[in-house]
């Protein structure tokens, strides 16, 4: 314990060692950890700690995004036409508090997530599966205590049973999300969290749990327990009572070091094993090839990014004249498919890969990571082709667009080199087609862009999506459905696409789901609601004495993205 106390004092204060001790993993990143309450975890920084202090019912098998394996569950069965899930739970498991893990803890966890379901959390997609709505009881009055209580229950055999209103092929993947980790019911209720009963459930609806008492004093079943957390660091220690294999790394310290240069120096000295290392250019120019440094390249990229072309622009101030007279655009400018195709052919994808991604990127066929199930590499893609762009612009708006020209006013995220470069590529190539074409671009604060785009005010925006769970629905519905999260930013609606996506949401046959997603991808190619921005290839950097973090073991769904593994899977030589 003296060693832990010393580490706590020195490392949390930012003290430097000649090298991080062999049994200690030191990580430096730019920001703090928002929460350690699973019920509020919806960011990777929080998830990277939560997933090691707590555990979910199941998790991803190795580096696979398709295969799940038991963790706190030992097995599960699916019945009632895909609407009932029954889990056998692991025995002889203890929480950090010393309390035994039982079905009551799992039942409490999921009911707590359904009851609170705050906007800051990821519990909306659990609620969508179990209650048929992503909303909480304050926003959807059809949600009752009886409905929540029936959705997840312990049966007489001590098994955990989920009752879904309709089949959800993504349900198991949702349960692997760090925010669905199992909490210690007795510990939580003694701290003053929700009682787990009908008596006070309404008082907890929509409650933000980020700063909860459980956040300050977590008790999970994970391989590590929290020793200390403050604004600048987290210290976790291997849990002696862990049910699984004892980890080789005994201590994990995560330090907040805002300056990239300071993180780089600590890393090169060996004071830090892993750091938030910046862009590919930062890594290749300042770290690669240095003594004791290993670069792990070729990692999967599980984000998808697009240029949205808003078909119903709701801000008259962004429209100029509001007409196709060369001085502006009408609000429905992008509703003509010829305009959208013209923009898609005017984007130089190869140039973006070269200039922004330093040659390490690829053009995808659809707004779905190519490592995900459902991705179809055979769907057609657009290429940079000025002649094709010109032809479609000449057809647009009955020839009036080409004759009169237009002025388009768009913004990009301030400080984003990638977004700025993409807009500059479009501006240059569009304006080169016709002297009457004008694209004005300007930087804008991201928070303002998000709010304005959600309100349908941005004519064009570059925005991406990172997965909540490894299922194609999380991307395809988000981008392409008129009921999806991003619909207000594009206002593109295709009734056939909506039908295919709704079918895919309740179809448990994998081949049929893949067929439906291929149809969506092909239809999207034809209608061109987005310009698909090429995806970068991931890379990480680590000290050469770290063992267990390779391209083969990396799973992009693990929140600890420095290695794509849990802490317990790492060691040092």
C-alpha atoms as one frame of an Amber mdcrd trajectory, in Angstrom:
protein
   0.000   0.000   0.000   2.952   2.328   0.564   3.829   1.986  -3.123   0.292
   2.914  -4.166   0.328   5.924  -1.837   3.633   7.078  -3.322   2.359   6.673
  -6.886  -0.803   8.511  -5.959   1.135  11.413  -4.517   3.789  11.727  -7.203
   2.118  10.714 -10.441  -1.173  12.466  -9.803   0.864  15.566  -9.176   2.515
  15.108 -12.563   5.933  14.039 -11.272   8.340  12.575 -13.837  10.217   9.295
 -13.535  13.199   8.114 -15.582  10.688   5.613 -16.914   7.212   4.503 -15.873
   7.517   1.461 -13.543   7.085  -1.970 -15.121   3.847  -2.712 -13.259   2.400
   0.733 -13.986   0.721   2.065 -17.117   0.971   5.837 -17.510  -1.313   7.564
 -20.005  -1.358  11.271 -20.821  -4.246  12.951 -22.590  -5.426  16.487 -23.253
  -8.672  16.595 -21.282 -10.237  15.289 -18.101 -12.563  12.322 -17.536 -16.169
  13.626 -17.451 -17.764  10.806 -15.440 -17.252   7.370 -13.911 -20.967   6.593
 -13.659 -21.875   4.058 -16.382 -25.397   5.496 -16.547 -23.959   8.798 -17.801
 -21.100   7.447 -19.917 -21.414   8.526 -23.548 -17.907   9.716 -24.412 -14.781
   7.676 -25.069 -12.724   9.376 -22.338 -15.194   8.245 -19.678 -15.759   4.908
 -21.365 -12.036   4.138 -21.404 -12.018   4.088 -17.592 -15.546   2.808 -16.954
 -15.000  -0.317 -19.090 -12.046  -1.289 -16.868 -13.668  -0.557 -13.498 -17.003
  -2.066 -14.476 -18.042  -4.872 -16.813 -20.872  -5.484 -19.260 -22.889  -8.681
 -19.736 -20.985  -9.423 -22.920 -18.150  -7.944 -24.948 -16.466  -8.132 -28.336
 -14.384 -11.221 -29.035 -10.805 -10.184 -29.727 -10.650  -7.687 -32.573 -13.965
  -8.791 -34.093 -16.859  -6.388 -34.555 -19.228  -9.220 -35.415 -18.595 -11.776
 -32.669 -19.632 -11.244 -29.061 -18.614 -13.341 -26.066 -19.857 -13.583 -22.460
 -18.365 -11.411 -19.725 -20.651 -11.079 -16.687 -23.088 -13.349 -18.481 -22.114
 -16.946 -19.194 -24.636 -17.627 -21.958 -27.879 -16.330 -23.412 -30.855 -17.522
 -25.401 -33.198 -15.652 -27.731 -36.862 -16.688 -27.947 -40.361 -15.399 -28.651
 -39.525 -14.430 -32.227 -36.498 -12.387 -31.194 -38.342 -10.424 -28.486 -37.108
 -12.242 -25.353 -33.463 -12.463 -24.259 -32.562 -14.649 -21.271 -29.109 -14.420
 -19.692 -27.376 -16.821 -17.343 -25.110 -14.788 -15.082 -21.606 -15.518 -13.817
 -21.363 -16.803 -10.263 -18.757 -16.086  -7.586 -18.180 -12.537  -8.778 -17.636
  -9.681  -6.336 -17.878  -5.922  -6.631 -15.065  -3.717  -5.361 -17.230  -3.020
  -2.300 -17.157  -6.720  -1.434 -20.827  -7.159  -2.338 -21.625 -10.276  -4.408
 -22.838  -9.788  -7.983 -26.417 -11.054  -8.441 -29.202 -10.731 -10.962 -30.669
  -7.908  -8.847 -27.651  -5.757  -9.716 -28.150  -6.281 -13.448 -31.891  -5.639
 -13.191 -31.236  -2.434 -11.226 -28.624  -1.259 -13.732 -30.846  -1.446 -16.788
 -33.935  -0.134 -15.020 -31.864   2.786 -13.706 -30.726   3.553 -17.254 -34.314
   3.424 -18.524 -35.587   5.589 -15.671 -32.942   8.312 -15.957 -32.233   8.265
 -19.717 -30.805  11.784 -19.637 -29.950  13.630 -22.836 -26.265  13.492 -21.888
 -26.246   9.679 -21.852 -26.413   6.919 -24.437 -29.416   5.294 -22.804 -31.691
   6.428 -25.616 -30.783   3.406 -27.715 -31.422   0.999 -24.819 -34.810   2.636
 -24.303 -35.519   2.400 -28.016 -35.018  -1.370 -27.829 -36.835  -2.058 -24.557
 -39.580   0.590 -24.468 -40.070   1.299 -28.152 -39.041   4.940 -27.783 -35.692
   6.721 -27.331 -37.320   9.233 -24.963 -37.600   9.241 -21.167 -40.833   9.379
 -19.186 -40.810  13.178 -19.031 -40.866  13.426 -22.821 -42.973  10.348 -23.596
 -45.989   9.929 -21.313 -46.579   6.366 -22.538 -43.644   5.261 -20.361 -44.862
   3.960 -17.016 -43.159   2.215 -14.125 -44.962  -0.993 -15.088 -43.516  -0.753
 -18.597 -39.968  -0.290 -17.268 -40.384  -3.027 -14.670 -41.626  -5.472 -17.298
 -38.834  -4.649 -19.747 -36.100  -6.199 -17.608 -36.658  -8.720 -14.820 -35.008
 -11.486 -12.831 -36.851 -14.792 -13.071 -37.139 -17.463 -10.373 -33.961 -19.186
 -11.626 -31.895 -16.039 -11.121 -31.656 -15.381 -14.851 -31.921 -11.895 -16.315
 -34.753 -11.535 -18.833 -35.255  -8.707 -21.319 -38.690  -8.310 -22.942 -38.617
  -6.277 -26.173 -41.746  -4.898 -27.869 -40.315  -5.929 -31.250 -37.183  -7.721
 -32.502 -33.970  -5.706 -32.524 -31.012  -7.354 -34.284 -28.678  -4.753 -32.738
 -29.707  -5.465 -29.141 -26.754  -7.634 -28.148 -24.277  -5.125 -29.585 -25.980
  -2.400 -27.546 -25.388  -4.411 -24.361 -21.634  -4.427 -25.061 -21.518  -0.619
 -24.806 -19.542   0.605 -21.757 -22.512   2.701 -20.625 -24.467  -0.527 -20.019
 -21.935  -1.806 -17.481 -23.397  -3.433 -14.371 -23.446  -1.339 -11.205 -23.508
  -2.438  -7.555 -27.140  -1.968  -6.455 -26.603  -2.116  -2.701 -23.628   0.227
  -2.910 -25.465   2.697  -5.136 -28.618   2.843  -3.039 -26.595   3.329   0.166
 -24.851   6.262  -1.510 -28.265   7.825  -2.119 -28.814   6.910  -5.751 -32.244
   5.787  -7.038 -33.784   3.216  -4.684 -34.599   0.768  -7.463 -38.319   0.877
  -6.656 -41.472   2.539  -7.935 -41.559   4.808  -4.878 -39.090   7.394  -6.170
 -38.622   6.544  -9.848 -40.302   9.715 -11.116 -37.820  11.855  -9.168 -34.981
  10.351 -11.212 -36.448  10.644 -14.714 -34.091  12.607 -16.983 -31.587  13.108
 -14.144 -28.044  13.819 -15.329 -25.793  11.294 -13.597 -22.438  12.710 -14.703
 -21.724  14.139 -11.254 -23.546  11.463  -9.270 -22.349   9.960  -6.001 -21.613
   6.772  -7.928 -19.349   8.804 -10.199 -17.325   9.852  -7.151 -17.338   6.418
  -5.505 -17.664   3.696  -8.162 -17.968   0.007  -7.332 -17.738  -2.368 -10.275
 -16.689  -5.952 -10.932 -13.847  -4.945 -13.260 -10.186  -5.898 -13.041  -9.353
  -2.436 -11.658 -10.754  -0.354  -8.812 -10.595   3.408  -8.462  -8.060   4.700
  -5.945  -8.302   8.402  -6.659  -9.692  10.860  -9.190  -9.292  14.616  -9.386
  -9.446  17.270 -12.092  -6.012  16.358 -13.430  -5.605  12.603 -13.023  -7.085
   9.201 -12.340  -5.341   6.396 -10.440  -6.684   2.840 -10.608  -5.273  -0.295
  -8.994  -5.699  -3.964  -9.888  -8.582  -5.457  -7.868  -7.346  -8.369  -5.743
 -10.807  -9.932  -5.699 -11.228  -9.978  -9.472 -12.949 -13.150 -10.717 -10.851
 -13.421 -13.899  -7.169 -13.665 -14.656  -5.105 -11.291 -12.535  -3.643  -8.453
 -14.651   0.099  -7.916 -15.029  -0.352  -4.140 -14.900  -1.069  -3.312 -11.255
  -1.500   0.456 -11.501  -2.959   2.696 -14.186  -2.439   6.455 -14.079  -4.185
   8.771 -16.529  -2.850  12.319 -16.391  -4.344  15.433 -17.921  -1.596  17.222
 -19.881  -3.188  19.808 -22.197  -0.070  20.694 -24.212   0.804  18.303 -27.040
   4.513  19.177 -26.853   4.635  18.289 -23.157   2.943  14.933 -23.820   5.358
  14.204 -26.647   8.388  14.966 -24.448   7.116  12.768 -21.609   6.488   9.965
 -24.094   9.946  10.195 -25.644  11.533  10.139 -22.173   9.532   7.057 -21.246
   7.611   8.864 -18.502   4.382   7.989 -20.327   3.598   4.696 -22.049   0.718
   6.051 -24.123  -0.301   9.580 -25.070  -2.929  11.443 -27.008  -0.506  11.976
 -29.871  -2.368  14.287 -32.259  -2.688  13.834 -35.998  -0.908  11.436 -38.334
   1.385  14.306 -39.280   2.243  14.899 -35.589   3.107  11.235 -35.111   5.075
  10.785 -38.324   7.034  14.023 -38.031   7.774  14.120 -34.297   7.614  10.590
 -32.889   8.078   7.951 -35.573  11.564   6.445 -35.717  12.633   7.757 -32.314
  14.229   5.343 -29.775  11.706   3.324 -27.769   8.783   4.321 -29.997   6.484
   1.930 -31.868   3.900   3.152 -34.374   0.954   0.806 -34.919  -0.478   1.686
 -38.334  -3.265   0.347 -40.535  -5.921   0.410 -37.792  -9.613   0.391 -38.710
 -11.437   3.705 -38.843 -14.944   3.365 -37.439 -16.146   6.888 -38.144 -18.018
   8.061 -41.232 -18.018  11.636 -42.523 -20.002  13.405 -45.216 -20.728  16.761
 -46.800 -24.449  17.334 -46.183 -26.434  19.190 -48.842 -29.508  20.616 -47.128
 -32.624  20.372 -49.300 -34.665  22.771 -47.146 -32.475  25.594 -45.850 -34.311
  27.370 -43.014 -32.162  30.479 -42.654 -33.025  33.228 -45.174 -29.849  35.091
 -44.204 -27.762  32.310 -45.760 -29.636  32.368 -49.085 -28.486  35.725 -50.479
 -31.169  36.806 -52.927 -33.035  33.569 -52.332 -33.270  33.082 -56.087 -31.357
  31.454 -58.943 -30.187  34.806 -60.226 -26.465  34.456 -59.603 -26.715  36.349
 -56.293 -27.994  33.544 -54.100 -29.889  30.263 -54.028 -33.467  29.225 -53.227
 -34.085  27.348 -49.957 -34.637  24.135 -51.914 -31.487  24.552 -54.047 -30.215
  21.045 -53.269 -33.588  19.364 -53.855 -32.625  18.964 -57.538 -30.688  15.702
 -57.807 -28.645  17.174 -60.657 -27.211  19.791 -58.298 -26.258  17.121 -55.776
 -24.646  14.915 -58.425 -22.783  17.928 -59.776 -21.243  18.560 -56.346 -20.400
  14.863 -55.918 -18.508  14.801 -59.225 -16.777  18.115 -58.415 -15.106  16.819
 -55.262 -11.532  15.614 -55.763 -11.410  12.538 -53.548  -7.815  11.641 -54.434
  -6.643  15.147 -53.590  -8.343  14.974 -50.182  -6.646  11.643 -49.438  -3.303
  13.129 -50.454  -3.565  16.550 -48.811  -5.505  15.760 -45.634  -4.872  12.075
 -45.017  -1.255  12.106 -46.236  -2.031   9.293 -48.651  -3.390   7.043 -45.884
  -7.080   6.944 -46.675  -9.742   5.253 -48.736 -12.960   6.160 -50.479 -15.946
   4.249 -49.140 -19.096   3.234 -50.971 -21.529   4.197 -48.196 -21.680   6.033
 -44.864 -20.739   2.937 -42.906 -17.257   1.862 -41.756 -15.894  -0.773 -44.117
 -15.045  -2.974 -41.102 -18.712  -3.128 -40.062 -21.203  -5.829 -40.966 -23.520
  -4.625 -43.728 -20.860  -2.737 -45.681 -21.017  -3.446 -49.420 -17.808  -2.657
 -51.350 -19.633  -3.229 -54.646 -21.865  -0.157 -54.373 -20.846   2.439 -56.953
 -18.906   5.556 -55.989 -18.377   9.009 -57.453 -15.018  10.034 -58.871 -13.697
  13.505 -59.549 -14.946  14.214 -63.071 -15.354  17.878 -64.088 -17.059  16.924
 -67.359 -19.731  14.928 -65.530 -20.141  17.719 -62.978 -20.626  20.232 -65.776
 -23.185  18.028 -67.507 -25.314  17.669 -64.372 -25.106  21.367 -63.528 -26.279
  22.163 -67.073 -29.358  19.989 -66.492 -30.109  21.419 -63.047 -33.189  23.569
 -62.542 -34.181  23.268 -66.190 -30.980  24.938 -67.352 -31.494  28.080 -65.234
 -28.650  27.236 -62.837 -26.067  27.074 -65.613 -27.457  30.157 -67.329 -27.769
  32.427 -64.290 -25.227  30.940 -61.886 -25.509  30.883 -58.080 -23.867  32.113
 -54.889 -23.615  29.537 -52.080 -22.600  30.581 -48.559 -21.205  27.726 -46.467
 -19.238  27.328 -43.262 -16.767  24.824 -41.898 -15.685  23.931 -38.374 -13.189
  26.524 -37.127  -9.814  24.926 -36.562 -10.559  21.806 -38.603  -7.931  21.505
 -41.323  -9.783  18.592 -42.904 -13.116  20.405 -43.130 -11.487  23.583 -44.417
  -9.536  21.700 -47.080 -12.621  19.802 -48.227 -14.580  23.027 -48.655 -11.674
  24.665 -50.464 -11.512  21.716 -52.869 -15.218  22.060 -53.625 -15.003  25.845
 -53.985 -12.088  25.703 -56.424 -13.562  22.964 -58.601 -17.120  24.330 -58.639
 -16.048  27.873 -59.508 -13.761  26.558 -62.260 -16.772  25.109 -64.089 -18.626
  28.362 -64.668 -17.589  31.970 -63.916 -21.132  32.579 -62.650 -20.717  29.968
 -59.898 -19.614  31.349 -56.539 -18.999  29.380 -53.287 -18.190  31.541 -50.255
 -16.668  29.666 -47.322 -15.975  30.834 -43.791 -14.927  29.365 -40.444 -17.570
  29.011 -37.732 -17.501  27.828 -34.140 -18.475  24.169 -33.890 -21.105  24.610
 -31.177 -22.909  27.196 -33.315 -22.643  24.995 -36.400 -24.116  22.010 -34.558
 -27.062  24.029 -33.284 -27.708  25.747 -36.608 -27.403  22.536 -38.623 -29.783
  20.725 -36.278 -32.262  23.558 -36.918 -31.793  23.099 -40.676 -30.089  26.471
 -41.116 -26.766  25.360 -42.616 -26.893  25.042 -46.432 -23.950  22.651 -46.323
 -22.005  21.091 -43.459 -19.260  18.508 -43.015 -20.023  16.252 -40.086 -19.212
  12.704 -39.039 -20.519   9.951 -36.783 -18.703   7.599 -34.432 -20.407   4.354
 -33.410 -22.298   3.741 -30.185 -22.443   0.027 -30.936 -21.109  -2.194 -33.723
 -24.228  -2.558 -35.807 -24.896  -0.988 -39.218 -28.191   0.477 -38.008 -26.258
   2.941 -35.843 -24.870   4.530 -39.026 -27.364   3.740 -41.772 -30.458   4.891
 -39.880 -28.623   7.946 -38.512 -27.575   9.184 -41.953 -30.163   7.902 -44.407
 -33.529   7.675 -42.603 -35.931  10.588 -42.540 -36.432   9.630 -38.879 -32.689
   9.486 -38.230 -30.665  11.781 -36.009 -29.077  13.643 -38.931 -32.224  14.149
 -41.020 -32.705  17.843 -40.030 -29.257  18.557 -41.448 -30.009  17.137 -44.897
 -33.810  17.110 -45.219 -33.379  14.314 -47.758 -36.254  11.865 -47.705 -36.745
   8.751 -49.785 -39.766   6.630 -48.893 -38.212   3.468 -50.318 -35.013   3.955
 -48.320 -37.080   4.542 -45.163 -38.931   1.284 -45.790 -35.711  -0.697 -46.294
 -34.148   0.777 -43.148 -37.236   0.043 -41.045 -37.225  -3.545 -42.311 -33.528
  -3.909 -41.469 -34.238  -2.732 -37.909 -36.482  -5.703 -37.147 -34.939  -8.367
 -39.409 -32.730 -10.837 -37.552 -31.582 -12.599 -40.733 -28.077 -11.250 -41.377
 -28.083 -11.935 -45.113 -31.398 -10.134 -45.534 -30.174  -7.156 -43.501 -27.041
  -6.956 -45.654 -29.180  -7.049 -48.800 -31.328  -4.194 -47.519 -28.293  -2.082
 -46.618 -26.821  -2.695 -50.069 -30.060  -1.442 -51.603 -29.879   1.679 -49.433
 -26.265   2.260 -50.472 -27.075   1.909 -54.156 -30.121   4.166 -53.893 -28.019
   6.765 -52.063 -25.460   6.626 -54.876 -28.225   7.335 -57.377 -29.762  10.173
 -55.357 -26.482  11.585 -53.975 -27.783  13.203 -50.772 -24.194  13.452 -49.489
 -20.643  13.816 -50.720 -18.839  10.945 -49.004 -15.593  12.201 -47.470 -12.764
   9.618 -47.700 -11.881   7.858 -44.445  -8.458   8.003 -42.889  -6.537   4.943
 -41.769  -5.982   4.795 -38.029  -2.655   4.682 -36.238  -1.481   4.686 -32.637
   1.858   5.192 -30.952   3.180   3.367 -27.889   6.389   2.691 -26.003   8.313
  -0.331 -27.280   8.188  -2.152 -23.926   4.392  -2.323 -23.942   3.062  -5.809
 -24.684  -0.426  -6.738 -25.904  -1.230  -3.778 -28.135  -0.924  -4.656 -31.835
  -2.901  -4.147 -35.017  -4.134  -7.740 -34.628  -5.497  -7.219 -31.096  -6.962
  -3.743 -31.716 -10.747  -3.517 -31.433 -12.131  -0.081 -32.375 -15.208  -0.588
 -30.186 -13.119  -0.640 -27.030 -13.217   2.872 -25.578  -9.522   2.761 -24.583
  -8.574   3.674 -28.138  -4.838   3.987 -27.417  -4.586   0.195 -27.626  -8.073
  -1.049 -28.539  -7.845  -3.462 -25.585  -8.770  -3.573 -21.929  -6.046  -2.629
 -19.449  -6.011  -6.180 -18.086  -4.762  -7.462 -21.465  -1.584  -5.367 -21.355
   1.825  -5.940 -19.781   5.314  -4.442 -19.969   8.669  -6.060 -20.592
